[in-house]
Amino acid sequence: MSMNQFILAFPVNVAVDEIFSVTENVKIAADTKTVMIPGCSVQFKVVRQPPSPDLRESFVDHCDLAPDVENAILNHKSLVLLLGNVKSIEDVRMVNVAILKMLAAGAIGVYMQESGTAWTADVFREMLGTGEFPMEPWIGVIMSADTEMLYTLGLAVFALPDLCTSNSISDADELLQMTAHALFADGIPAKSGSVIDFGDDERYVLRQELKGFFSKDAPEYNKQGLLRIVKK
């Protein structure tokens, strides 16, 4: 798997050997290897898998589940996995469109493997909102055991180091999202010493962290490293 390949897992209500119809003309059969979804120029590799008994926990960690949605997740019949790469913020926007079409076609939600995030259809649509931060659903945020630091998870998909910042900073979660967007969409160098100016006296500098949140043998480990966001 290339370093910045993403894996999107969709729980669906058709068996692994049955057809999942994305649109009238786009259908994913048991032997489908690749698919193009209208409105998205990113080609996806396709993998079909049996249902996952542990999927509910991932969704519970990120969404308040209505009883009918929780029941649908518990009783999903298979997973449709879409794999691909994003090289620009426009690619992210187009893959978001493809995700929306999968959800409109009946997928119960989407689990984003690299970030560990899982969103039901309604929550995913709500998160996109104005579309100002199309990367937001793709980025996991975790807290250190002492609650002093917040860390991103999943930025390897964008060939970026992950980010961290002090939990004492106002709206630290939003700061992580905005900084990730600035690095990937605006081209600010993802290296120690880079300054990010959000205006209104909100200036930050990136500092290389020598020790990451995950050990090098952990699947979540990001080979690009870890940058700390510090108020300038």
C-alpha positions as CSV (number, residue, x, y, z in Angstrom):
1,M,0.0,0.0,0.0
2,S,1.4,3.4,-0.9
3,M,1.9,5.7,2.0
4,N,-0.9,8.1,1.2
5,Q,-3.4,5.6,0.0
6,F,-6.8,6.0,1.7
7,I,-9.2,3.2,2.6
8,L,-12.9,4.1,2.9
9,A,-15.2,1.3,4.3
10,F,-18.9,1.5,3.7
11,P,-21.3,-0.8,5.6
12,V,-24.1,-1.8,3.3
13,N,-27.2,-3.9,3.3
14,V,-26.3,-6.2,0.5
15,A,-24.2,-9.4,0.9
16,V,-20.6,-9.5,-0.2
17,D,-21.5,-11.5,-3.4
18,E,-24.4,-9.2,-4.4
19,I,-24.4,-6.0,-6.5
20,F,-24.3,-2.6,-4.8
21,S,-25.7,0.0,-7.1
22,V,-24.1,3.4,-6.7
23,T,-26.2,5.0,-9.5
24,E,-28.3,3.6,-12.2
25,N,-25.3,3.1,-14.4
26,V,-22.5,2.5,-11.8
27,K,-22.7,-0.9,-10.1
28,I,-20.2,-2.6,-7.8
29,A,-20.4,-6.4,-8.2
30,A,-18.6,-9.1,-6.3
31,D,-15.7,-9.1,-8.9
32,T,-15.5,-5.4,-9.5
33,K,-11.8,-4.3,-9.2
34,T,-12.1,-0.5,-10.0
35,V,-14.8,2.0,-10.2
36,M,-15.3,5.6,-11.3
37,I,-18.2,7.5,-9.6
38,P,-19.8,10.4,-11.4
39,G,-18.6,13.8,-10.2
40,C,-15.2,12.4,-9.1
41,S,-12.2,11.9,-11.3
42,V,-10.3,9.9,-8.7
43,Q,-10.4,6.2,-9.6
44,F,-11.1,3.8,-6.8
45,K,-9.9,0.3,-6.3
46,V,-12.7,-1.9,-4.9
47,V,-12.6,-4.6,-2.3
48,R,-15.6,-6.4,-0.9
49,Q,-15.5,-7.8,2.6
50,P,-17.8,-9.6,5.0
51,P,-19.5,-7.6,7.8
52,S,-17.3,-6.4,10.6
53,P,-18.7,-7.2,14.1
54,D,-16.6,-4.4,15.7
55,L,-17.8,-1.6,13.5
56,R,-20.4,-0.2,15.9
57,E,-17.7,0.9,18.4
58,S,-16.0,3.1,15.8
59,F,-19.2,4.9,15.0
60,V,-20.2,5.3,18.6
61,D,-16.9,7.0,19.2
62,H,-17.7,9.7,16.7
63,C,-21.5,10.0,16.4
64,D,-24.6,9.9,18.5
65,L,-26.5,7.0,16.9
66,A,-30.2,7.0,16.5
67,P,-31.6,3.5,17.4
68,D,-32.5,2.7,13.8
69,V,-29.0,3.7,12.5
70,E,-27.3,1.7,15.3
71,N,-29.4,-1.3,14.4
72,A,-28.5,-0.9,10.7
73,I,-24.8,-0.8,11.6
74,L,-25.1,-3.9,13.8
75,N,-26.9,-5.8,11.1
76,H,-25.0,-4.6,8.0
77,K,-24.4,-7.5,5.5
78,S,-21.0,-6.5,4.0
79,L,-18.5,-3.8,3.5
80,V,-17.6,-2.1,0.3
81,L,-14.0,-0.7,0.5
82,L,-12.9,2.1,-1.9
83,L,-9.1,2.7,-2.1
84,G,-7.4,5.6,-3.7
85,N,-5.1,8.6,-3.5
86,V,-5.7,12.4,-3.2
87,K,-3.0,14.8,-4.5
88,S,-4.9,18.1,-4.1
89,I,-7.7,19.7,-2.1
90,E,-9.8,19.4,-5.2
91,D,-9.3,15.6,-5.2
92,V,-10.5,15.6,-1.6
93,R,-13.6,17.6,-2.6
94,M,-14.4,15.1,-5.4
95,V,-13.9,12.1,-3.2
96,N,-16.3,13.7,-0.7
97,V,-18.8,13.9,-3.5
98,A,-18.2,10.2,-4.2
99,I,-18.8,9.4,-0.5
100,L,-22.0,11.4,-0.6
101,K,-23.2,9.3,-3.6
102,M,-22.3,6.1,-1.8
103,L,-24.4,7.3,1.2
104,A,-27.3,8.3,-1.0
105,A,-27.2,4.9,-2.6
106,G,-27.8,3.2,0.7
107,A,-24.5,2.9,2.5
108,I,-25.1,3.4,6.2
109,G,-22.0,5.4,6.8
110,V,-18.3,5.6,6.1
111,Y,-15.3,4.4,8.1
112,M,-12.0,6.1,7.2
113,Q,-9.3,3.6,8.1
114,E,-6.2,5.9,8.4
115,S,-7.8,8.4,10.7
116,G,-10.0,5.9,12.5
117,T,-13.0,8.2,12.0
118,A,-16.5,6.9,11.3
119,W,-19.5,9.0,10.2
120,T,-23.1,8.1,9.6
121,A,-24.7,9.5,6.5
122,D,-26.3,12.5,8.3
123,V,-23.3,13.4,10.3
124,F,-21.0,13.3,7.2
125,R,-23.3,15.6,5.3
126,E,-23.5,18.0,8.3
127,M,-19.7,18.0,8.7
128,L,-19.1,19.1,5.1
129,G,-21.5,22.1,5.7
130,T,-20.2,25.0,3.8
131,G,-17.4,23.0,2.3
132,E,-14.8,25.4,3.9
133,F,-12.8,22.5,5.4
134,P,-13.3,19.5,3.1
135,M,-10.5,17.6,5.0
136,E,-12.3,17.7,8.3
137,P,-14.0,14.3,8.2
138,W,-10.7,12.7,7.1
139,I,-8.8,13.9,10.3
140,G,-9.0,12.1,13.6
141,V,-8.2,14.0,16.8
142,I,-7.0,12.2,19.9
143,M,-6.0,13.4,23.3
144,S,-3.0,12.5,25.4
145,A,-3.5,10.5,28.5
146,D,-2.8,13.6,30.7
147,T,-5.3,15.6,28.5
148,E,-2.6,18.3,27.9
149,M,-2.1,17.7,24.2
150,L,-4.3,17.0,21.1
151,Y,-2.9,15.1,18.2
152,T,-4.2,14.5,14.6
153,L,-4.4,11.1,13.1
154,G,-4.6,10.4,9.4
155,L,-2.5,13.1,7.8
156,A,-0.3,10.5,6.1
157,V,-3.1,10.2,3.5
158,F,-2.1,13.7,2.4
159,A,1.6,12.9,2.6
160,L,1.8,15.3,5.6
161,P,3.2,14.9,9.1
162,D,0.6,14.7,11.8
163,L,0.1,17.7,14.0
164,C,-0.2,18.4,17.7
165,T,-0.9,21.4,20.0
166,S,-1.6,22.2,23.6
167,N,-5.2,21.5,24.7
168,S,-5.0,24.8,26.6
169,I,-5.2,26.8,23.4
170,S,-8.6,28.1,22.6
171,D,-10.4,26.0,20.0
172,A,-7.4,23.7,19.7
173,D,-9.4,21.1,17.7
174,E,-10.3,23.8,15.1
175,L,-6.6,25.0,15.1
176,L,-5.5,21.5,14.1
177,Q,-8.0,21.4,11.3
178,M,-7.2,24.9,10.0
179,T,-3.4,24.1,10.0
180,A,-3.9,20.8,8.2
181,H,-5.9,22.7,5.5
182,A,-3.2,25.4,5.3
183,L,-0.5,22.8,4.7
184,F,-2.3,20.8,2.1
185,A,-4.5,23.3,0.4
186,D,-2.5,26.5,0.6
187,G,1.0,24.9,0.2
188,I,2.6,26.2,3.4
189,P,5.7,24.1,3.9
190,A,5.1,21.2,6.4
191,K,8.4,21.7,8.2
192,S,9.8,23.1,11.4
193,G,9.9,26.9,11.4
194,S,7.0,27.5,9.1
195,V,4.8,30.3,10.2
196,I,1.0,30.2,9.6
197,D,-0.9,33.5,9.8
198,F,-4.6,33.2,10.2
199,G,-5.1,36.9,10.6
200,D,-6.6,38.8,13.6
201,D,-3.3,38.4,15.5
202,E,-3.5,34.6,15.2
203,R,0.0,33.6,14.2
204,Y,1.6,30.2,14.8
205,V,4.9,28.5,14.2
206,L,5.5,24.8,13.5
207,R,8.1,22.9,15.6
208,Q,9.4,19.4,14.9
209,E,8.6,16.9,17.7
210,L,11.3,14.3,18.2
211,K,8.9,11.8,19.7
212,G,5.5,10.9,18.2
213,F,2.3,9.8,19.8
214,F,2.7,6.3,18.4
215,S,5.6,3.9,18.4
216,K,7.3,3.2,15.0
217,D,5.8,-0.3,14.9
218,A,2.2,0.9,15.4
219,P,-0.1,0.9,12.4
220,E,-1.0,4.5,13.1
221,Y,2.6,5.6,13.0
222,N,3.2,8.4,10.5
223,K,6.6,8.2,8.8
224,Q,6.4,11.9,7.9
225,G,6.8,12.7,11.6
226,L,5.0,15.1,13.9
227,L,4.8,18.9,14.1
228,R,3.7,20.9,17.1
229,I,1.7,24.1,16.5
230,V,2.9,26.9,18.9
231,K,1.5,30.4,19.3
232,K,3.9,33.0,17.9
